[in-house]
């Protein structure tokens, strides 16, 4: 399975990596952030919500973007969370 490298401190919109017909997520998009000191490799594409839970178990931050929410605001909020965690 292909991998996405999410560098330490990086925030990523997974929109283009989600197989919507198979994943059936309760959202319109997913944002991940890497608050860890090391880079992470995530499986892609995303086929299920279970894959997202696995990312969380590995230490990644995962947030769902619901219909009507601002992608820009969610990305900024995630970046703030990641930066705060890295500063520790």
PyMOL Python script that loads the backbone (N, CA, C, O; Angstrom):
from pymol import cmd

cmd.read_pdbstr("""\
ATOM      1  N   UNK A   1       0.852  -1.177   0.000  1.00  0.00           N
ATOM      2  CA  UNK A   1       0.000   0.000   0.000  1.00  0.00           C
ATOM      3  C   UNK A   1       0.896   1.239   0.000  1.00  0.00           C
ATOM      4  O   UNK A   1       1.894   1.275   0.720  1.00  0.00           O
ATOM      5  N   UNK A   2       0.557   2.248  -0.792  1.00  0.00           N
ATOM      6  CA  UNK A   2       1.338   3.493  -0.800  1.00  0.00           C
ATOM      7  C   UNK A   2       1.309   4.172   0.571  1.00  0.00           C
ATOM      8  O   UNK A   2       0.414   3.928   1.380  1.00  0.00           O
ATOM      9  N   UNK A   3       2.283   5.009   0.811  1.00  0.00           N
ATOM     10  CA  UNK A   3       2.397   5.734   2.083  1.00  0.00           C
ATOM     11  C   UNK A   3       2.437   7.235   1.829  1.00  0.00           C
ATOM     12  O   UNK A   3       2.893   7.695   0.783  1.00  0.00           O
ATOM     13  N   UNK A   4       1.950   7.984   2.809  1.00  0.00           N
ATOM     14  CA  UNK A   4       2.082   9.437   2.839  1.00  0.00           C
ATOM     15  C   UNK A   4       3.020   9.738   3.997  1.00  0.00           C
ATOM     16  O   UNK A   4       2.791   9.263   5.110  1.00  0.00           O
ATOM     17  N   UNK A   5       4.052  10.504   3.767  1.00  0.00           N
ATOM     18  CA  UNK A   5       4.950  10.907   4.849  1.00  0.00           C
ATOM     19  C   UNK A   5       4.446  12.234   5.404  1.00  0.00           C
ATOM     20  O   UNK A   5       4.330  13.223   4.680  1.00  0.00           O
ATOM     21  N   UNK A   6       4.151  12.236   6.702  1.00  0.00           N
ATOM     22  CA  UNK A   6       3.718  13.451   7.388  1.00  0.00           C
ATOM     23  C   UNK A   6       4.859  13.830   8.328  1.00  0.00           C
ATOM     24  O   UNK A   6       5.080  13.188   9.355  1.00  0.00           O
ATOM     25  N   UNK A   7       5.566  14.872   7.959  1.00  0.00           N
ATOM     26  CA  UNK A   7       6.723  15.296   8.741  1.00  0.00           C
ATOM     27  C   UNK A   7       6.294  15.829  10.101  1.00  0.00           C
ATOM     28  O   UNK A   7       5.150  16.247  10.280  1.00  0.00           O
ATOM     29  N   UNK A   8       7.208  15.812  11.045  1.00  0.00           N
ATOM     30  CA  UNK A   8       6.955  16.357  12.375  1.00  0.00           C
ATOM     31  C   UNK A   8       6.492  17.802  12.252  1.00  0.00           C
ATOM     32  O   UNK A   8       7.131  18.611  11.580  1.00  0.00           O
ATOM     33  N   UNK A   9       5.372  18.122  12.909  1.00  0.00           N
ATOM     34  CA  UNK A   9       4.834  19.480  12.878  1.00  0.00           C
ATOM     35  C   UNK A   9       3.945  19.782  11.691  1.00  0.00           C
ATOM     36  O   UNK A   9       3.384  20.874  11.606  1.00  0.00           O
ATOM     37  N   UNK A  10       3.804  18.845  10.776  1.00  0.00           N
ATOM     38  CA  UNK A  10       3.034  19.071   9.549  1.00  0.00           C
ATOM     39  C   UNK A  10       1.548  18.787   9.753  1.00  0.00           C
ATOM     40  O   UNK A  10       1.168  17.907  10.525  1.00  0.00           O
ATOM     41  N   UNK A  11       0.722  19.549   9.046  1.00  0.00           N
ATOM     42  CA  UNK A  11      -0.721  19.357   9.022  1.00  0.00           C
ATOM     43  C   UNK A  11      -1.097  19.048   7.579  1.00  0.00           C
ATOM     44  O   UNK A  11      -0.577  19.666   6.650  1.00  0.00           O
ATOM     45  N   UNK A  12      -2.009  18.083   7.391  1.00  0.00           N
ATOM     46  CA  UNK A  12      -2.355  17.641   6.046  1.00  0.00           C
ATOM     47  C   UNK A  12      -3.851  17.418   5.914  1.00  0.00           C
ATOM     48  O   UNK A  12      -4.481  16.827   6.792  1.00  0.00           O
ATOM     49  N   UNK A  13      -4.412  17.891   4.819  1.00  0.00           N
ATOM     50  CA  UNK A  13      -5.798  17.646   4.461  1.00  0.00           C
ATOM     51  C   UNK A  13      -5.820  16.344   3.660  1.00  0.00           C
ATOM     52  O   UNK A  13      -5.177  16.252   2.615  1.00  0.00           O
ATOM     53  N   UNK A  14      -6.550  15.344   4.137  1.00  0.00           N
ATOM     54  CA  UNK A  14      -6.571  14.040   3.472  1.00  0.00           C
ATOM     55  C   UNK A  14      -7.624  13.928   2.378  1.00  0.00           C
ATOM     56  O   UNK A  14      -7.804  12.849   1.813  1.00  0.00           O
ATOM     57  N   UNK A  15      -8.315  14.999   2.069  1.00  0.00           N
ATOM     58  CA  UNK A  15      -9.413  14.964   1.100  1.00  0.00           C
ATOM     59  C   UNK A  15      -9.153  14.155  -0.152  1.00  0.00           C
ATOM     60  O   UNK A  15      -9.989  13.336  -0.534  1.00  0.00           O
ATOM     61  N   UNK A  16      -8.031  14.356  -0.797  1.00  0.00           N
ATOM     62  CA  UNK A  16      -7.728  13.646  -2.030  1.00  0.00           C
ATOM     63  C   UNK A  16      -7.283  12.211  -1.831  1.00  0.00           C
ATOM     64  O   UNK A  16      -7.121  11.472  -2.802  1.00  0.00           O
ATOM     65  N   UNK A  17      -7.083  11.806  -0.584  1.00  0.00           N
ATOM     66  CA  UNK A  17      -6.603  10.455  -0.293  1.00  0.00           C
ATOM     67  C   UNK A  17      -7.698   9.554   0.278  1.00  0.00           C
ATOM     68  O   UNK A  17      -7.412   8.436   0.706  1.00  0.00           O
ATOM     69  N   UNK A  18      -8.945  10.025   0.288  1.00  0.00           N
ATOM     70  CA  UNK A  18     -10.056   9.262   0.859  1.00  0.00           C
ATOM     71  C   UNK A  18     -10.866   8.624  -0.266  1.00  0.00           C
ATOM     72  O   UNK A  18     -11.267   9.306  -1.209  1.00  0.00           O
ATOM     73  N   UNK A  19     -11.105   7.320  -0.170  1.00  0.00           N
ATOM     74  CA  UNK A  19     -11.964   6.623  -1.122  1.00  0.00           C
ATOM     75  C   UNK A  19     -13.375   6.696  -0.546  1.00  0.00           C
ATOM     76  O   UNK A  19     -13.780   5.840   0.240  1.00  0.00           O
ATOM     77  N   UNK A  20     -14.122   7.735  -0.946  1.00  0.00           N
ATOM     78  CA  UNK A  20     -15.400   8.068  -0.319  1.00  0.00           C
ATOM     79  C   UNK A  20     -16.437   6.954  -0.397  1.00  0.00           C
ATOM     80  O   UNK A  20     -17.139   6.706   0.583  1.00  0.00           O
ATOM     81  N   UNK A  21     -16.549   6.285  -1.524  1.00  0.00           N
ATOM     82  CA  UNK A  21     -17.571   5.240  -1.669  1.00  0.00           C
ATOM     83  C   UNK A  21     -17.306   4.054  -0.757  1.00  0.00           C
ATOM     84  O   UNK A  21     -18.238   3.349  -0.370  1.00  0.00           O
ATOM     85  N   UNK A  22     -16.061   3.830  -0.415  1.00  0.00           N
ATOM     86  CA  UNK A  22     -15.714   2.706   0.450  1.00  0.00           C
ATOM     87  C   UNK A  22     -15.615   3.122   1.920  1.00  0.00           C
ATOM     88  O   UNK A  22     -16.033   2.373   2.803  1.00  0.00           O
ATOM     89  N   UNK A  23     -15.071   4.299   2.184  1.00  0.00           N
ATOM     90  CA  UNK A  23     -14.822   4.733   3.566  1.00  0.00           C
ATOM     91  C   UNK A  23     -16.101   5.095   4.308  1.00  0.00           C
ATOM     92  O   UNK A  23     -16.217   4.809   5.500  1.00  0.00           O
ATOM     93  N   UNK A  24     -17.059   5.711   3.638  1.00  0.00           N
ATOM     94  CA  UNK A  24     -18.340   6.105   4.247  1.00  0.00           C
ATOM     95  C   UNK A  24     -18.134   6.834   5.574  1.00  0.00           C
ATOM     96  O   UNK A  24     -18.688   6.438   6.600  1.00  0.00           O
ATOM     97  N   UNK A  25     -17.343   7.891   5.546  1.00  0.00           N
ATOM     98  CA  UNK A  25     -17.034   8.660   6.751  1.00  0.00           C
ATOM     99  C   UNK A  25     -18.168   9.622   7.086  1.00  0.00           C
ATOM    100  O   UNK A  25     -18.894  10.060   6.194  1.00  0.00           O
ATOM    101  N   UNK A  26     -18.325   9.955   8.380  1.00  0.00           N
ATOM    102  CA  UNK A  26     -19.384  10.871   8.813  1.00  0.00           C
ATOM    103  C   UNK A  26     -18.963  12.337   8.675  1.00  0.00           C
ATOM    104  O   UNK A  26     -19.257  13.153   9.548  1.00  0.00           O
ATOM    105  N   UNK A  27     -18.276  12.668   7.580  1.00  0.00           N
ATOM    106  CA  UNK A  27     -17.742  14.010   7.407  1.00  0.00           C
ATOM    107  C   UNK A  27     -17.477  14.259   5.927  1.00  0.00           C
ATOM    108  O   UNK A  27     -17.609  13.355   5.102  1.00  0.00           O
ATOM    109  N   UNK A  28     -17.104  15.488   5.602  1.00  0.00           N
ATOM    110  CA  UNK A  28     -16.787  15.816   4.211  1.00  0.00           C
ATOM    111  C   UNK A  28     -15.286  15.802   3.950  1.00  0.00           C
ATOM    112  O   UNK A  28     -14.863  15.782   2.794  1.00  0.00           O
ATOM    113  N   UNK A  29     -14.483  15.813   4.995  1.00  0.00           N
ATOM    114  CA  UNK A  29     -13.034  15.829   4.842  1.00  0.00           C
ATOM    115  C   UNK A  29     -12.385  15.442   6.168  1.00  0.00           C
ATOM    116  O   UNK A  29     -13.038  15.429   7.211  1.00  0.00           O
ATOM    117  N   UNK A  30     -11.099  15.131   6.114  1.00  0.00           N
ATOM    118  CA  UNK A  30     -10.346  14.760   7.312  1.00  0.00           C
ATOM    119  C   UNK A  30      -9.014  15.498   7.289  1.00  0.00           C
ATOM    120  O   UNK A  30      -8.364  15.610   6.250  1.00  0.00           O
ATOM    121  N   UNK A  31      -8.624  15.997   8.456  1.00  0.00           N
ATOM    122  CA  UNK A  31      -7.349  16.693   8.612  1.00  0.00           C
ATOM    123  C   UNK A  31      -6.530  15.917   9.641  1.00  0.00           C
ATOM    124  O   UNK A  31      -7.046  15.512  10.683  1.00  0.00           O
ATOM    125  N   UNK A  32      -5.254  15.716   9.338  1.00  0.00           N
ATOM    126  CA  UNK A  32      -4.357  15.073  10.295  1.00  0.00           C
ATOM    127  C   UNK A  32      -3.206  16.017  10.611  1.00  0.00           C
ATOM    128  O   UNK A  32      -2.812  16.842   9.786  1.00  0.00           O
ATOM    129  N   UNK A  33      -2.679  15.879  11.813  1.00  0.00           N
ATOM    130  CA  UNK A  33      -1.522  16.664  12.225  1.00  0.00           C
ATOM    131  C   UNK A  33      -0.541  15.763  12.949  1.00  0.00           C
ATOM    132  O   UNK A  33      -0.937  14.857  13.682  1.00  0.00           O
ATOM    133  N   UNK A  34       0.732  16.016  12.739  1.00  0.00           N
ATOM    134  CA  UNK A  34       1.766  15.204  13.380  1.00  0.00           C
ATOM    135  C   UNK A  34       2.418  15.978  14.524  1.00  0.00           C
ATOM    136  O   UNK A  34       3.271  16.834  14.290  1.00  0.00           O
ATOM    137  N   UNK A  35       2.011  15.676  15.774  1.00  0.00           N
ATOM    138  CA  UNK A  35       2.591  16.351  16.931  1.00  0.00           C
ATOM    139  C   UNK A  35       3.816  15.627  17.492  1.00  0.00           C
ATOM    140  O   UNK A  35       4.313  15.975  18.563  1.00  0.00           O
ATOM    141  N   UNK A  36       4.290  14.637  16.776  1.00  0.00           N
ATOM    142  CA  UNK A  36       5.402  13.813  17.250  1.00  0.00           C
ATOM    143  C   UNK A  36       6.734  14.365  16.754  1.00  0.00           C
ATOM    144  O   UNK A  36       6.774  15.051  15.732  1.00  0.00           O
ATOM    145  N   UNK A  37       7.814  14.080  17.456  1.00  0.00           N
ATOM    146  CA  UNK A  37       9.119  14.590  17.030  1.00  0.00           C
ATOM    147  C   UNK A  37       9.666  13.885  15.788  1.00  0.00           C
ATOM    148  O   UNK A  37      10.612  14.370  15.167  1.00  0.00           O
ATOM    149  N   UNK A  38       9.077  12.746  15.427  1.00  0.00           N
ATOM    150  CA  UNK A  38       9.545  12.033  14.239  1.00  0.00           C
ATOM    151  C   UNK A  38       8.493  12.071  13.129  1.00  0.00           C
ATOM    152  O   UNK A  38       7.305  12.258  13.389  1.00  0.00           O
ATOM    153  N   UNK A  39       8.948  11.890  11.897  1.00  0.00           N
ATOM    154  CA  UNK A  39       8.041  11.812  10.760  1.00  0.00           C
ATOM    155  C   UNK A  39       7.222  10.527  10.868  1.00  0.00           C
ATOM    156  O   UNK A  39       7.687   9.529  11.417  1.00  0.00           O
ATOM    157  N   UNK A  40       5.990  10.563  10.335  1.00  0.00           N
ATOM    158  CA  UNK A  40       5.117   9.393  10.353  1.00  0.00           C
ATOM    159  C   UNK A  40       4.773   8.997   8.927  1.00  0.00           C
ATOM    160  O   UNK A  40       4.637   9.850   8.050  1.00  0.00           O
ATOM    161  N   UNK A  41       4.632   7.695   8.703  1.00  0.00           N
ATOM    162  CA  UNK A  41       4.183   7.188   7.410  1.00  0.00           C
ATOM    163  C   UNK A  41       2.769   6.653   7.587  1.00  0.00           C
ATOM    164  O   UNK A  41       2.530   5.765   8.405  1.00  0.00           O
ATOM    165  N   UNK A  42       1.834   7.200   6.813  1.00  0.00           N
ATOM    166  CA  UNK A  42       0.442   6.776   6.879  1.00  0.00           C
ATOM    167  C   UNK A  42       0.079   6.021   5.611  1.00  0.00           C
ATOM    168  O   UNK A  42       0.502   6.390   4.515  1.00  0.00           O
ATOM    169  N   UNK A  43      -0.712   4.955   5.768  1.00  0.00           N
ATOM    170  CA  UNK A  43      -1.210   4.242   4.599  1.00  0.00           C
ATOM    171  C   UNK A  43      -2.167   5.135   3.824  1.00  0.00           C
ATOM    172  O   UNK A  43      -2.949   5.879   4.415  1.00  0.00           O
ATOM    173  N   UNK A  44      -2.103   5.059   2.510  1.00  0.00           N
ATOM    174  CA  UNK A  44      -3.003   5.820   1.656  1.00  0.00           C
ATOM    175  C   UNK A  44      -3.307   4.965   0.431  1.00  0.00           C
ATOM    176  O   UNK A  44      -2.446   4.213  -0.026  1.00  0.00           O
ATOM    177  N   UNK A  45      -4.491   5.070  -0.092  1.00  0.00           N
ATOM    178  CA  UNK A  45      -5.592   5.932   0.324  1.00  0.00           C
ATOM    179  C   UNK A  45      -6.295   5.415   1.577  1.00  0.00           C
ATOM    180  O   UNK A  45      -6.026   4.311   2.051  1.00  0.00           O
ATOM    181  N   UNK A  46      -7.208   6.243   2.104  1.00  0.00           N
ATOM    182  CA  UNK A  46      -7.981   5.912   3.298  1.00  0.00           C
ATOM    183  C   UNK A  46      -9.249   5.181   2.854  1.00  0.00           C
ATOM    184  O   UNK A  46     -10.058   5.720   2.098  1.00  0.00           O
ATOM    185  N   UNK A  47      -9.408   3.949   3.335  1.00  0.00           N
ATOM    186  CA  UNK A  47     -10.560   3.137   2.963  1.00  0.00           C
ATOM    187  C   UNK A  47     -11.612   3.023   4.060  1.00  0.00           C
ATOM    188  O   UNK A  47     -12.730   2.581   3.795  1.00  0.00           O
ATOM    189  N   UNK A  48     -11.270   3.418   5.301  1.00  0.00           N
ATOM    190  CA  UNK A  48     -12.220   3.225   6.397  1.00  0.00           C
ATOM    191  C   UNK A  48     -11.915   4.158   7.563  1.00  0.00           C
ATOM    192  O   UNK A  48     -10.834   4.737   7.668  1.00  0.00           O
ATOM    193  N   UNK A  49     -12.909   4.278   8.427  1.00  0.00           N
ATOM    194  CA  UNK A  49     -12.729   5.054   9.650  1.00  0.00           C
ATOM    195  C   UNK A  49     -11.733   4.351  10.577  1.00  0.00           C
ATOM    196  O   UNK A  49     -11.046   5.003  11.363  1.00  0.00           O
ATOM    197  N   UNK A  50     -11.660   3.045  10.485  1.00  0.00           N
ATOM    198  CA  UNK A  50     -10.704   2.280  11.295  1.00  0.00           C
ATOM    199  C   UNK A  50      -9.269   2.701  10.979  1.00  0.00           C
ATOM    200  O   UNK A  50      -8.427   2.748  11.876  1.00  0.00           O
ATOM    201  N   UNK A  51      -8.987   3.004   9.725  1.00  0.00           N
ATOM    202  CA  UNK A  51      -7.645   3.475   9.361  1.00  0.00           C
ATOM    203  C   UNK A  51      -7.334   4.782  10.077  1.00  0.00           C
ATOM    204  O   UNK A  51      -6.205   4.994  10.520  1.00  0.00           O
ATOM    205  N   UNK A  52      -8.324   5.657  10.193  1.00  0.00           N
ATOM    206  CA  UNK A  52      -8.126   6.935  10.885  1.00  0.00           C
ATOM    207  C   UNK A  52      -7.895   6.711  12.377  1.00  0.00           C
ATOM    208  O   UNK A  52      -7.070   7.389  12.989  1.00  0.00           O
ATOM    209  N   UNK A  53      -8.622   5.761  12.960  1.00  0.00           N
ATOM    210  CA  UNK A  53      -8.409   5.439  14.379  1.00  0.00           C
ATOM    211  C   UNK A  53      -6.997   4.888  14.597  1.00  0.00           C
ATOM    212  O   UNK A  53      -6.379   5.146  15.629  1.00  0.00           O
ATOM    213  N   UNK A  54      -6.497   4.135  13.629  1.00  0.00           N
ATOM    214  CA  UNK A  54      -5.128   3.610  13.728  1.00  0.00           C
ATOM    215  C   UNK A  54      -4.115   4.752  13.702  1.00  0.00           C
ATOM    216  O   UNK A  54      -3.119   4.710  14.425  1.00  0.00           O
ATOM    217  N   UNK A  55      -4.357   5.761  12.883  1.00  0.00           N
ATOM    218  CA  UNK A  55      -3.473   6.937  12.865  1.00  0.00           C
ATOM    219  C   UNK A  55      -3.441   7.578  14.248  1.00  0.00           C
ATOM    220  O   UNK A  55      -2.380   7.976  14.729  1.00  0.00           O
ATOM    221  N   UNK A  56      -4.615   7.678  14.890  1.00  0.00           N
ATOM    222  CA  UNK A  56      -4.685   8.258  16.240  1.00  0.00           C
ATOM    223  C   UNK A  56      -3.913   7.403  17.240  1.00  0.00           C
ATOM    224  O   UNK A  56      -3.209   7.938  18.096  1.00  0.00           O
ATOM    225  N   UNK A  57      -4.035   6.094  17.141  1.00  0.00           N
ATOM    226  CA  UNK A  57      -3.298   5.197  18.052  1.00  0.00           C
ATOM    227  C   UNK A  57      -1.785   5.374  17.890  1.00  0.00           C
ATOM    228  O   UNK A  57      -1.026   5.166  18.836  1.00  0.00           O
ATOM    229  N   UNK A  58      -1.361   5.756  16.697  1.00  0.00           N
ATOM    230  CA  UNK A  58       0.063   5.987  16.444  1.00  0.00           C
ATOM    231  C   UNK A  58       0.525   7.345  16.966  1.00  0.00           C
ATOM    232  O   UNK A  58       1.719   7.643  16.948  1.00  0.00           O
ATOM    233  N   UNK A  59      -0.423   8.176  17.436  1.00  0.00           N
ATOM    234  CA  UNK A  59      -0.066   9.464  18.011  1.00  0.00           C
ATOM    235  C   UNK A  59      -0.432  10.671  17.171  1.00  0.00           C
ATOM    236  O   UNK A  59      -0.187  11.808  17.575  1.00  0.00           O
ATOM    237  N   UNK A  60      -1.019  10.435  16.004  1.00  0.00           N
ATOM    238  CA  UNK A  60      -1.426  11.548  15.138  1.00  0.00           C
ATOM    239  C   UNK A  60      -2.699  12.200  15.677  1.00  0.00           C
ATOM    240  O   UNK A  60      -3.510  11.547  16.333  1.00  0.00           O
ATOM    241  N   UNK A  61      -2.864  13.487  15.395  1.00  0.00           N
ATOM    242  CA  UNK A  61      -4.130  14.164  15.655  1.00  0.00           C
ATOM    243  C   UNK A  61      -4.996  13.992  14.409  1.00  0.00           C
ATOM    244  O   UNK A  61      -4.514  14.162  13.288  1.00  0.00           O
ATOM    245  N   UNK A  62      -6.274  13.655  14.601  1.00  0.00           N
ATOM    246  CA  UNK A  62      -7.212  13.489  13.489  1.00  0.00           C
ATOM    247  C   UNK A  62      -8.459  14.298  13.799  1.00  0.00           C
ATOM    248  O   UNK A  62      -9.034  14.171  14.880  1.00  0.00           O
ATOM    249  N   UNK A  63      -8.880  15.130  12.857  1.00  0.00           N
ATOM    250  CA  UNK A  63     -10.102  15.924  13.012  1.00  0.00           C
ATOM    251  C   UNK A  63     -10.958  15.779  11.774  1.00  0.00           C
ATOM    252  O   UNK A  63     -10.460  15.774  10.648  1.00  0.00           O
ATOM    253  N   UNK A  64     -12.259  15.660  12.003  1.00  0.00           N
ATOM    254  CA  UNK A  64     -13.215  15.577  10.906  1.00  0.00           C
ATOM    255  C   UNK A  64     -13.733  16.965  10.559  1.00  0.00           C
ATOM    256  O   UNK A  64     -13.999  17.775  11.447  1.00  0.00           O
ATOM    257  N   UNK A  65     -13.872  17.231   9.288  1.00  0.00           N
ATOM    258  CA  UNK A  65     -14.468  18.478   8.821  1.00  0.00           C
ATOM    259  C   UNK A  65     -15.904  18.159   8.427  1.00  0.00           C
ATOM    260  O   UNK A  65     -16.144  17.375   7.508  1.00  0.00           O
ATOM    261  N   UNK A  66     -16.840  18.759   9.115  1.00  0.00           N
ATOM    262  CA  UNK A  66     -18.262  18.524   8.843  1.00  0.00           C
ATOM    263  C   UNK A  66     -18.772  19.542   7.828  1.00  0.00           C
ATOM    264  O   UNK A  66     -18.161  20.588   7.610  1.00  0.00           O
ATOM    265  N   UNK A  67     -19.886  19.218   7.224  1.00  0.00           N
ATOM    266  CA  UNK A  67     -20.497  20.106   6.239  1.00  0.00           C
ATOM    267  C   UNK A  67     -20.754  21.477   6.861  1.00  0.00           C
ATOM    268  O   UNK A  67     -21.339  21.570   7.941  1.00  0.00           O
ATOM    269  N   UNK A  68     -20.323  22.530   6.191  1.00  0.00           N
ATOM    270  CA  UNK A  68     -20.531  23.892   6.670  1.00  0.00           C
ATOM    271  C   UNK A  68     -19.379  24.451   7.478  1.00  0.00           C
ATOM    272  O   UNK A  68     -19.332  25.659   7.710  1.00  0.00           O
ATOM    273  N   UNK A  69     -18.444  23.615   7.918  1.00  0.00           N
ATOM    274  CA  UNK A  69     -17.287  24.099   8.668  1.00  0.00           C
ATOM    275  C   UNK A  69     -16.234  24.643   7.708  1.00  0.00           C
ATOM    276  O   UNK A  69     -16.171  24.247   6.544  1.00  0.00           O
ATOM    277  N   UNK A  70     -15.423  25.542   8.207  1.00  0.00           N
ATOM    278  CA  UNK A  70     -14.383  26.173   7.399  1.00  0.00           C
ATOM    279  C   UNK A  70     -13.108  25.326   7.396  1.00  0.00           C
ATOM    280  O   UNK A  70     -12.527  25.062   8.448  1.00  0.00           O
ATOM    281  N   UNK A  71     -12.687  24.909   6.213  1.00  0.00           N
ATOM    282  CA  UNK A  71     -11.447  24.145   6.087  1.00  0.00           C
ATOM    283  C   UNK A  71     -10.265  24.972   6.574  1.00  0.00           C
ATOM    284  O   UNK A  71      -9.392  24.460   7.275  1.00  0.00           O
ATOM    285  N   UNK A  72     -10.234  26.230   6.208  1.00  0.00           N
ATOM    286  CA  UNK A  72      -9.137  27.119   6.609  1.00  0.00           C
ATOM    287  C   UNK A  72      -9.030  27.199   8.133  1.00  0.00           C
ATOM    288  O   UNK A  72      -7.937  27.086   8.688  1.00  0.00           O
ATOM    289  N   UNK A  73     -10.158  27.393   8.804  1.00  0.00           N
ATOM    290  CA  UNK A  73     -10.151  27.487  10.266  1.00  0.00           C
ATOM    291  C   UNK A  73      -9.724  26.165  10.908  1.00  0.00           C
ATOM    292  O   UNK A  73      -8.982  26.164  11.890  1.00  0.00           O
ATOM    293  N   UNK A  74     -10.189  25.049  10.360  1.00  0.00           N
ATOM    294  CA  UNK A  74      -9.807  23.739  10.901  1.00  0.00           C
ATOM    295  C   UNK A  74      -8.306  23.499  10.737  1.00  0.00           C
ATOM    296  O   UNK A  74      -7.648  23.000  11.650  1.00  0.00           O
ATOM    297  N   UNK A  75      -7.766  23.857   9.562  1.00  0.00           N
ATOM    298  CA  UNK A  75      -6.327  23.688   9.330  1.00  0.00           C
ATOM    299  C   UNK A  75      -5.512  24.550  10.289  1.00  0.00           C
ATOM    300  O   UNK A  75      -4.513  24.097  10.848  1.00  0.00           O
ATOM    301  N   UNK A  76      -5.947  25.802  10.474  1.00  0.00           N
ATOM    302  CA  UNK A  76      -5.246  26.703  11.398  1.00  0.00           C
ATOM    303  C   UNK A  76      -5.319  26.182  12.832  1.00  0.00           C
ATOM    304  O   UNK A  76      -4.331  26.230  13.564  1.00  0.00           O
ATOM    305  N   UNK A  77      -6.498  25.683  13.235  1.00  0.00           N
ATOM    306  CA  UNK A  77      -6.661  25.130  14.576  1.00  0.00           C
ATOM    307  C   UNK A  77      -5.792  23.903  14.800  1.00  0.00           C
ATOM    308  O   UNK A  77      -5.192  23.739  15.862  1.00  0.00           O
ATOM    309  N   UNK A  78      -5.729  23.048  13.795  1.00  0.00           N
ATOM    310  CA  UNK A  78      -4.893  21.849  13.894  1.00  0.00           C
ATOM    311  C   UNK A  78      -3.420  22.233  13.992  1.00  0.00           C
ATOM    312  O   UNK A  78      -2.682  21.653  14.788  1.00  0.00           O
ATOM    313  N   UNK A  79      -2.990  23.196  13.195  1.00  0.00           N
ATOM    314  CA  UNK A  79      -1.586  23.629  13.231  1.00  0.00           C
ATOM    315  C   UNK A  79      -1.236  24.161  14.622  1.00  0.00           C
ATOM    316  O   UNK A  79      -0.150  23.895  15.136  1.00  0.00           O
ATOM    317  N   UNK A  80      -2.149  24.904  15.221  1.00  0.00           N
ATOM    318  CA  UNK A  80      -1.926  25.444  16.566  1.00  0.00           C
ATOM    319  C   UNK A  80      -1.786  24.304  17.585  1.00  0.00           C
ATOM    320  O   UNK A  80      -0.888  24.330  18.428  1.00  0.00           O
ATOM    321  N   UNK A  81      -2.680  23.300  17.504  1.00  0.00           N
ATOM    322  CA  UNK A  81      -2.607  22.140  18.408  1.00  0.00           C
ATOM    323  C   UNK A  81      -1.277  21.407  18.268  1.00  0.00           C
ATOM    324  O   UNK A  81      -0.639  21.056  19.261  1.00  0.00           O
ATOM    325  N   UNK A  82      -0.871  21.184  17.020  1.00  0.00           N
ATOM    326  CA  UNK A  82       0.376  20.460  16.752  1.00  0.00           C
ATOM    327  C   UNK A  82       1.569  21.235  17.306  1.00  0.00           C
ATOM    328  O   UNK A  82       2.428  20.665  17.978  1.00  0.00           O
ATOM    329  N   UNK A  83       1.617  22.537  17.022  1.00  0.00           N
ATOM    330  CA  UNK A  83       2.735  23.364  17.493  1.00  0.00           C
ATOM    331  C   UNK A  83       2.810  23.390  19.016  1.00  0.00           C
ATOM    332  O   UNK A  83       3.898  23.306  19.584  1.00  0.00           O
ATOM    333  N   UNK A  84       1.650  23.506  19.684  1.00  0.00           N
ATOM    334  CA  UNK A  84       1.622  23.527  21.152  1.00  0.00           C
ATOM    335  C   UNK A  84       2.134  22.207  21.729  1.00  0.00           C
ATOM    336  O   UNK A  84       2.884  22.202  22.705  1.00  0.00           O
ATOM    337  N   UNK A  85       1.733  21.105  21.132  1.00  0.00           N
ATOM    338  CA  UNK A  85       2.168  19.783  21.607  1.00  0.00           C
ATOM    339  C   UNK A  85       3.678  19.604  21.412  1.00  0.00           C
ATOM    340  O   UNK A  85       4.356  19.057  22.281  1.00  0.00           O
ATOM    341  N   UNK A  86       4.196  20.060  20.285  1.00  0.00           N
ATOM    342  CA  UNK A  86       5.633  19.922  20.023  1.00  0.00           C
ATOM    343  C   UNK A  86       6.472  20.776  20.969  1.00  0.00           C
ATOM    344  O   UNK A  86       7.581  20.391  21.341  1.00  0.00           O
ATOM    345  N   UNK A  87       5.939  21.942  21.359  1.00  0.00           N
ATOM    346  CA  UNK A  87       6.665  22.813  22.290  1.00  0.00           C
ATOM    347  C   UNK A  87       6.657  22.228  23.692  1.00  0.00           C
ATOM    348  O   UNK A  87       7.542  22.495  24.505  1.00  0.00           O
ATOM    349  N   UNK A  88       5.616  21.406  23.956  1.00  0.00           N
ATOM    350  CA  UNK A  88       5.473  20.646  25.164  1.00  0.00           C
ATOM    351  C   UNK A  88       5.486  21.335  26.431  1.00  0.00           C
ATOM    352  O   UNK A  88       5.365  20.701  27.479  1.00  0.00           O
TER     353      UNK A  88
END
""", "prot")
cmd.dss("prot")
cmd.show_as("cartoon", "prot")
cmd.util.cbc("prot")
cmd.orient("prot")
